[in-house]
Amino acid sequence: MADHFWKLLLFVSLAAIAVVAITVGRAREGAVAFTTLVPPSVETEASPYLSAASVAAQDAFPSPRVADLDRGSVLVDQQVTASSFHKVGTEPPPPVQAASALIMDLANGQTYFDVQGDRRWPMASLTKLTAAVEVLRNLDEAATVTLAPEHFPVADNSTGRTLKMGDTYRVSDLLRTTLVVSSNEAAEALAGVYGRENFLAALNGIAREWGAFSTNFSDPTGLSAANQSTARDLAKIAAHIFADYPRVFQISRTPKISITELASGKAIPLVNINLFAGRADFLGGKTGYTDEAAENLLSIFSYAKRPIGIVVLGTGDRFGETEKLFAWFKNNFSLNQ
């Protein structure tokens, strides 16, 4: 009887050890499979691009409420309805020289590349995408605005401003100038029409409405380091704009525009500062730069008839890094049928 008991105990112990070994092995396999898709960030500590002022702004940035995060998760889950891309290539993800980077299918919210996608970072002029939405929602595009001293930010050290004090433009032309050449004075003038503080409150309201709970707007231009977001939030915002306010991206991808100064009747030609503008597969986007943020870029490309969003924050070569990520995605992912 005793021998039978000890044999039974030995059998149960060996079986338990085998189950544990299989479980651990599968967990390791899952970890390896995940790391082949998502490489470690090249900057796991503070970025050399982030100034002391920006660090202070990050520290002062309010943390999102748990309820907000839960709501954001629900919004993302509800978006995942379209078919997904699957990996067909074996090429490893490229190394990314940026503080944060993300590739997302804007049709369903699926992420295919993520390096610190939830890291808060100064938005710079990516701010102007949400500002454009508020203009389309609440301003009369036929209304006229005369540029005043308060529309020219002191922090803007640009040498060649597009617009001049005393010029008068329609809201529609100021909107296009904001998106095509990233004019800070145009953005401030549009915010002034609405009422600057109310305009900023509306921008933060849009962020909450769309589940971008790690996003904060402190000025309408993006010059403030307190204007912060994450690559994931920005991709989420881009998805909403692409679906509900397509004109924003239609304007942003236009290679050249002409605006009219109403007092003189003079037509002013403007060339898009986005190097991707006019490219056949480019659906729209926005550049951004400040000393604190370095180079930012949000781009939407067409691939397999789907809008693929690529966000790169805190880099020294925004167009090069974006091209590299898009090429990798096209070479290694195919759409499920």
URURMO-V47450 format. One record per pair of residues at least 12 apart in sequence whose C-alpha atoms are under 6 Angstrom apart, sorted by the first residue. I is the first residue (numbers start at 1). J is the second residue. D is the distance in whole Angstrom. If there is no record, write none. Layout:
# URURMO-V47450
i & j & d
I & J & D
I & J & D
This chain:
# URURMO-V47450
i & j & d
38 & 113 & 6
41 & 115 & 5
49 & 294 & 6
50 & 292 & 5
51 & 292 & 5
54 & 225 & 5
54 & 292 & 6
57 & 226 & 5
64 & 213 & 6
72 & 211 & 4
79 & 108 & 5
79 & 109 & 6
80 & 108 & 4
80 & 109 & 6
81 & 108 & 6
82 & 108 & 5
84 & 336 & 6
85 & 333 & 6
85 & 334 & 5
85 & 335 & 4
85 & 336 & 6
86 & 333 & 5
86 & 334 & 5
87 & 332 & 6
87 & 333 & 4
88 & 332 & 5
88 & 333 & 5
89 & 332 & 4
98 & 314 & 5
98 & 315 & 4
99 & 313 & 6
99 & 314 & 5
100 & 115 & 5
100 & 116 & 5
100 & 117 & 6
100 & 312 & 6
100 & 313 & 5
101 & 114 & 6
101 & 115 & 5
101 & 117 & 6
101 & 311 & 5
101 & 312 & 5
102 & 114 & 5
102 & 117 & 6
102 & 310 & 6
102 & 311 & 5
103 & 309 & 6
103 & 310 & 5
104 & 308 & 6
104 & 309 & 5
105 & 308 & 5
106 & 239 & 5
106 & 307 & 6
106 & 308 & 6
117 & 231 & 5
117 & 232 & 5
118 & 230 & 5
118 & 232 & 6
119 & 230 & 5
120 & 229 & 5
120 & 230 & 5
121 & 228 & 5
121 & 229 & 6
122 & 225 & 5
122 & 227 & 6
122 & 228 & 4
122 & 293 & 5
123 & 227 & 6
123 & 228 & 5
124 & 222 & 4
124 & 223 & 6
124 & 288 & 5
124 & 289 & 5
124 & 290 & 6
125 & 221 & 6
125 & 222 & 5
125 & 288 & 4
126 & 286 & 6
126 & 288 & 5
127 & 222 & 5
141 & 171 & 5
141 & 172 & 5
142 & 170 & 6
143 & 170 & 6
143 & 171 & 6
144 & 169 & 5
144 & 170 & 4
144 & 171 & 6
145 & 168 & 5
145 & 169 & 5
146 & 166 & 6
146 & 167 & 6
146 & 168 & 4
147 & 165 & 5
147 & 166 & 5
147 & 167 & 6
148 & 165 & 6
151 & 185 & 5
151 & 188 & 5
151 & 189 & 5
152 & 185 & 5
168 & 261 & 6
168 & 262 & 5
169 & 261 & 5
169 & 262 & 6
173 & 259 & 6
174 & 186 & 5
179 & 252 & 5
180 & 252 & 5
180 & 272 & 5
181 & 272 & 6
181 & 273 & 6
184 & 221 & 5
187 & 221 & 6
204 & 217 & 6
212 & 233 & 5
214 & 229 & 6
215 & 228 & 6
215 & 229 & 4
216 & 228 & 5
231 & 311 & 6
249 & 284 & 4
252 & 284 & 5
253 & 277 & 5
253 & 284 & 5
254 & 277 & 6
255 & 272 & 5
255 & 277 & 5
255 & 278 & 5
256 & 270 & 6
256 & 271 & 5
256 & 272 & 6
257 & 269 & 6
257 & 270 & 5
258 & 270 & 6
281 & 301 & 5
281 & 302 & 5
282 & 301 & 5
283 & 300 & 5
283 & 301 & 5
284 & 300 & 5
285 & 298 & 5
285 & 299 & 4
285 & 300 & 6
286 & 298 & 5
293 & 314 & 5
294 & 314 & 5
294 & 315 & 6
295 & 314 & 5
295 & 315 & 5
295 & 316 & 6
295 & 318 & 6
296 & 312 & 6
296 & 313 & 4
296 & 314 & 6
297 & 311 & 6
297 & 312 & 5
297 & 318 & 6
298 & 310 & 6
298 & 311 & 5
